[in-house]
Amino acid sequence: MFFYAAKLVWFFLQPSAALILAQAAGVLAIGFGAVRVGAGLVLLAAIGLLIAGFSPLGAALMLPLEDRFTRVEPDGPVTGILVLGGGIDQRIGEERQAVTLTEAGDRLTEGVALALRYPEARLVFTGGSDQFVPDGPSEGEAAQRFFRAMGIPDSRITIEDQSRDTAENARLSKALLDPKPGERWLLVTSAFHMPRSMGCFRAVGWDVLPWPTDFRTSGSGDLTRFVSQPSVGLQRVDVATKEWIGLVAYWLSGRTNALFPKP
């Protein structure tokens, strides 16, 4: 139920969609004679789109998330590498019959790089389907094809393909892998997603080591730079806002062990 509610609520809360809907509502209001209300909505939407699209707002929202956790170099043998889902476009991949990486595809490529660096470690992918009604191969199946294509043997690969959100990634992966005390597991996910991910794994009693990737900002310098492509600015605001809302929702529902998990 949490998965479906989150999808529905987020559709209306994502800033880009909310601003576009507000603008459309304003135009309709003007058309029906409510000129002052409509003009106010159009003005509000226009200002919001300008700020979100061109200003450093997205960087200001994203940087605290990306800088929260740094990579922790393991001080001994690595038992396994956990790669969280979200880096594969299932719809396009299925239609084109090719594994298609999203902007978060660094999660998978970094997982392969770590697997080569630690040849004795297990490579684990956790992720099922992010669709309302699962249809076709899971993201886990696509990830296995990608790892094989990168030369990782099946004997090293473990796929958990039933989880549909980050909390389920943690819970179902732990149940599948049964990690033992003293084992070292690296958690690979997007840097902005790492705080919530670490909170979920800690909530199920699994002390993993963070290995953030897929950075969307270059550092504090982005706070003084305006964005030349509004689509990039809007996407950055959307992604960061979703993550902040997710942190609050997961904490209130007991899915993480802290509101803003720290190292």
RODO-2510 file (C-alpha; in nm, 4 decimals, decimal comma):
residues 263
     n   res          X          Y          Z
     1     m     0,0000     0,0000     0,0000
     2     f     0,2843     0,2413     0,0847
     3     f     0,4291     0,1966    -0,2660
     4     y     0,1023     0,2867    -0,4429
     5     a     0,0250     0,5806    -0,2112
     6     a     0,3731     0,7221    -0,2591
     7     k     0,3418     0,7034    -0,6386
     8     l     0,0064     0,8822    -0,6414
     9     v     0,1002     1,1532    -0,3936
    10     w     0,4319     1,2254    -0,5618
    11     f     0,2684     1,2805    -0,9011
    12     f     0,1024     1,5944    -0,7630
    13     l     0,3792     1,7011    -0,5239
    14     q     0,6696     1,7013    -0,7692
    15     p     0,7479     2,0698    -0,8249
    16     s     0,7599     2,0627    -1,2051
    17     a     0,4205     1,8934    -1,2333
    18     a     0,2654     2,1126    -0,9625
    19     l     0,3810     2,4301    -1,1376
    20     i     0,2580     2,3161    -1,4799
    21     l    -0,0777     2,2142    -1,3339
    22     a    -0,1030     2,5492    -1,1563
    23     q    -0,0368     2,7292    -1,4833
    24     a    -0,2991     2,5210    -1,6644
    25     a    -0,5482     2,5859    -1,3845
    26     g    -0,4754     2,9577    -1,4123
    27     v    -0,5443     2,9616    -1,7843
    28     l    -0,8708     2,7726    -1,7301
    29     a    -0,9714     3,0094    -1,4522
    30     i    -0,9154     3,3079    -1,6797
    31     g    -1,1178     3,1382    -1,9510
    32     f    -1,4093     3,0922    -1,7098
    33     g    -1,3981     3,4523    -1,5973
    34     a    -1,2014     3,4241    -1,2713
    35     v    -0,9367     3,6598    -1,4058
    36     r    -0,7714     3,7612    -1,0782
    37     v    -0,7411     3,4059    -0,9520
    38     g    -0,6237     3,2790    -1,2876
    39     a    -0,3689     3,5557    -1,3328
    40     g    -0,2340     3,4874    -0,9832
    41     l    -0,1898     3,1178    -1,0603
    42     v    -0,0204     3,1880    -1,3939
    43     l     0,2153     3,4395    -1,2327
    44     l     0,2972     3,2029    -0,9467
    45     a     0,3668     2,9174    -1,1878
    46     a     0,5836     3,1339    -1,4130
    47     i     0,7956     3,2563    -1,1220
    48     g     0,8262     2,9022    -0,9853
    49     l     0,9356     2,7616    -1,3211
    50     l     1,1942     3,0388    -1,3647
    51     i     1,3411     2,9821    -1,0178
    52     a     1,3403     2,6012    -1,0356
    53     g     1,4638     2,5925    -1,3942
    54     f     1,7426     2,8500    -1,3907
    55     s     1,8502     2,9232    -1,0322
    56     p     2,0847     2,7203    -0,8066
    57     l     1,7814     2,6042    -0,6043
    58     g     1,8257     2,2447    -0,7176
    59     a     2,1890     2,2432    -0,6097
    60     a     2,0969     2,3899    -0,2711
    61     l     1,8471     2,1086    -0,2182
    62     m     2,0750     1,8363    -0,3549
    63     l     2,4108     1,9150    -0,1935
    64     p     2,3206     1,8279     0,1689
    65     l     2,1964     1,4892     0,0474
    66     e     2,4992     1,4132    -0,1700
    67     d     2,7523     1,5304     0,0879
    68     r     2,5992     1,3434     0,3823
    69     f     2,7888     1,0182     0,3230
    70     t     3,1302     0,9688     0,1685
    71     r     3,2737     0,6444     0,0399
    72     v     3,4081     0,4215     0,3172
    73     e     3,7079     0,2167     0,2143
    74     p     3,6715    -0,1316     0,3689
    75     d     3,9448    -0,2279     0,6146
    76     g     3,9363    -0,5939     0,5190
    77     p     3,7882    -0,8469     0,2732
    78     v     3,4583    -0,7435     0,1132
    79     t     3,1811    -1,0006     0,1438
    80     g     2,9456    -0,8457    -0,1064
    81     i     2,8439    -0,5469    -0,3151
    82     l     2,4795    -0,4373    -0,2928
    83     v     2,3522    -0,2431    -0,5942
    84     l     2,0139    -0,0774    -0,5498
    85     g     1,7657    -0,0665    -0,8369
    86     g     1,6638     0,2447    -1,0243
    87     g     1,9403     0,2471    -1,2839
    88     i     1,7546     0,0628    -1,5612
    89     d     1,4678     0,1824    -1,7817
    90     q     1,2491    -0,1261    -1,7909
    91     r     0,9933     0,0033    -2,0414
    92     i     1,2405     0,1152    -2,3084
    93     g     1,4636    -0,1848    -2,2479
    94     e     1,1774    -0,4280    -2,2983
    95     e     1,0544    -0,2575    -2,6148
    96     r     1,4033    -0,2321    -2,7644
    97     q     1,5232    -0,5690    -2,6369
    98     a     1,8327    -0,4071    -2,4895
    99     v     1,9397    -0,3198    -2,1366
   100     t     1,8881     0,0575    -2,1171
   101     l     2,0473     0,2528    -1,8356
   102     t     1,8854     0,5612    -1,6850
   103     e     2,0692     0,8668    -1,5514
   104     a     2,1239     0,6562    -1,2379
   105     g     2,3004     0,3885    -1,4410
   106     d     2,6218     0,4665    -1,2519
   107     r     2,4831     0,2366    -0,9833
   108     l     2,5328    -0,0624    -1,2118
   109     t     2,8602     0,0428    -1,3702
   110     e     3,0057     0,1206    -1,0283
   111     g     2,8870    -0,2197    -0,9081
   112     v     3,0793    -0,3846    -1,1912
   113     a     3,3905    -0,1781    -1,1147
   114     l     3,3758    -0,2871    -0,7509
   115     a     3,3205    -0,6496    -0,8519
   116     l     3,6401    -0,6336    -1,0564
   117     r     3,8233    -0,4633    -0,7704
   118     y     3,7065    -0,7256    -0,5189
   119     p     3,6994    -1,0537    -0,7159
   120     e     3,5962    -1,2632    -0,4141
   121     a     3,2901    -1,0511    -0,3307
   122     r     2,9330    -1,1384    -0,4248
   123     l     2,7578    -0,8937    -0,6556
   124     v     2,3967    -0,8428    -0,5485
   125     f     2,1290    -0,6434    -0,7286
   126     t     1,8062    -0,5606    -0,5475
   127     g     1,5105    -0,4231    -0,7415
   128     g     1,1883    -0,5543    -0,8929
   129     s     0,9415    -0,3312    -1,0740
   130     d     0,8546     0,0346    -1,0218
   131     q     0,5337     0,0068    -1,2254
   132     f     0,1845     0,0169    -1,0746
   133     v     0,1078    -0,3138    -1,2422
   134     p     0,4284    -0,5168    -1,2961
   135     d     0,4440    -0,6340    -1,6548
   136     g     0,7325    -0,8031    -1,8300
   137     p     1,0832    -0,8782    -1,7005
   138     s     1,1859    -0,7286    -1,3676
   139     e     1,4677    -0,4801    -1,3293
   140     g     1,6609    -0,7572    -1,1573
   141     e     1,6485    -0,9722    -1,4702
   142     a     1,7779    -0,6844    -1,6808
   143     a     2,0558    -0,6209    -1,4284
   144     q     2,1660    -0,9828    -1,4487
   145     r     2,1908    -0,9552    -1,8277
   146     f     2,3973    -0,6384    -1,7881
   147     f     2,6359    -0,7968    -1,5376
   148     r     2,6815    -1,0979    -1,7632
   149     a     2,7584    -0,8702    -2,0588
   150     m     3,0227    -0,7001    -1,8434
   151     g     3,1923    -1,0361    -1,7852
   152     i     3,0716    -1,1107    -1,4314
   153     p     3,0002    -1,4861    -1,4004
   154     d     2,6586    -1,6009    -1,2787
   155     s     2,8250    -1,7775    -0,9867
   156     r     2,9001    -1,4376    -0,8329
   157     i     2,5635    -1,2735    -0,9047
   158     t     2,2617    -1,2743    -0,6734
   159     i     1,9362    -1,1102    -0,7808
   160     e     1,6572    -0,9987    -0,5476
   161     d     1,3732    -0,8923    -0,7774
   162     q     1,0675    -0,8643    -0,5510
   163     s     1,1383    -0,5312    -0,3807
   164     r     0,9630    -0,2186    -0,5073
   165     d     1,1068     0,0535    -0,2853
   166     t     1,4127     0,1240    -0,0721
   167     a     1,2714    -0,0184     0,2498
   168     e     1,1929    -0,3452     0,0711
   169     n     1,5424    -0,3435    -0,0839
   170     a     1,6836    -0,3581     0,2678
   171     r     1,4349    -0,6004     0,4217
   172     l     1,4184    -0,8532     0,1375
   173     s     1,7929    -0,8443     0,0674
   174     k     1,8703    -0,9156     0,4305
   175     a     1,6257    -1,2064     0,4341
   176     l     1,7804    -1,3466     0,1156
   177     l     2,1476    -1,3025     0,2046
   178     d     2,1392    -1,3568     0,5824
   179     p     2,4471    -1,1380     0,6486
   180     k     2,6655    -1,2423     0,9426
   181     p     2,8319    -1,0177     1,2040
   182     g     3,1713    -0,8979     1,0879
   183     e     3,0926    -0,9232     0,7164
   184     r     3,1612    -0,6184     0,5006
   185     w     2,8923    -0,5226     0,2524
   186     l     2,9238    -0,2176     0,0271
   187     l     2,6002    -0,0336    -0,0514
   188     v     2,5978     0,1242    -0,3980
   189     t     2,3337     0,3816    -0,4827
   190     s     2,3020     0,7421    -0,5985
   191     a     2,4664     0,9908    -0,3620
   192     f     2,1419     1,1832    -0,3102
   193     h     1,9664     0,8573    -0,2211
   194     m     2,2303     0,7345     0,0229
   195     p     2,0930     0,8924     0,3463
   196     r     1,7532     0,7260     0,3067
   197     s     1,9130     0,3996     0,1960
   198     m     2,1462     0,3871     0,4942
   199     g     1,8529     0,4594     0,7236
   200     c     1,6554     0,1696     0,5748
   201     f     1,9393    -0,0799     0,6094
   202     r     2,0129     0,0312     0,9637
   203     a     1,6431    -0,0024     1,0477
   204     v     1,6578    -0,3743     0,9627
   205     g     1,9778    -0,4178     1,1618
   206     w     2,2259    -0,4334     0,8756
   207     d     2,5375    -0,2170     0,9102
   208     v     2,6463    -0,1672     0,5489
   209     l     2,9269     0,0556     0,4183
   210     p     2,8169     0,3479     0,1962
   211     w     2,9546     0,3729    -0,1555
   212     p     2,7735     0,6690    -0,3182
   213     t     2,7792     0,7218    -0,6939
   214     d     2,5718     0,9013    -0,9602
   215     f     2,6499     1,2511    -0,8302
   216     r     2,4285     1,5273    -0,9713
   217     t     2,6302     1,8230    -0,8391
   218     s     2,9981     1,9134    -0,8640
   219     g     3,0201     2,0672    -0,5170
   220     s     2,9533     2,3925    -0,3346
   221     g     3,0487     2,5936    -0,6437
   222     d     2,7108     2,4981    -0,7927
   223     l     2,5429     2,7239    -0,5357
   224     t     2,6679     3,0291    -0,7225
   225     r     2,6032     2,9053    -1,0765
   226     f     2,2837     2,9563    -1,2687
   227     v     2,1601     2,6663    -1,4803
   228     s     2,1757     2,7085    -1,8582
   229     q     1,9304     2,4231    -1,9305
   230     p     1,5977     2,4642    -1,7491
   231     s     1,5138     2,0961    -1,7930
   232     v     1,8249     2,0118    -1,5883
   233     g     1,7313     2,2612    -1,3178
   234     l     1,3751     2,1337    -1,2946
   235     q     1,4867     1,7718    -1,2809
   236     r     1,7371     1,8474    -1,0057
   237     v     1,4686     2,0214    -0,7994
   238     d     1,2269     1,7317    -0,8562
   239     v     1,4787     1,4633    -0,7592
   240     a     1,5981     1,6441    -0,4475
   241     t     1,2453     1,7326    -0,3340
   242     k     1,1359     1,3726    -0,3745
   243     e     1,4262     1,2581    -0,1601
   244     w     1,3567     1,5082     0,1191
   245     i     0,9892     1,4106     0,1229
   246     g     1,0932     1,0454     0,1186
   247     l     1,3160     1,0953     0,4218
   248     v     1,0279     1,2435     0,6209
   249     a     0,7746     0,9827     0,5055
   250     y     1,0084     0,6911     0,5741
   251     w     1,0961     0,8226     0,9199
   252     l     0,7304     0,8790     1,0157
   253     s     0,6403     0,5282     0,8964
   254     g     0,9322     0,3668     1,0818
   255     r     1,1146     0,2614     0,7658
   256     t     1,4352     0,4432     0,8607
   257     n     1,6083     0,4721     1,1959
   258     a     1,6515     0,8516     1,1788
   259     l     1,4998     1,1527     1,0079
   260     f     1,8295     1,2396     0,8378
   261     p     2,0701     0,9466     0,8889
   262     k     2,4307     1,0447     0,9473
   263     p     2,7643     0,8647     0,9067
***
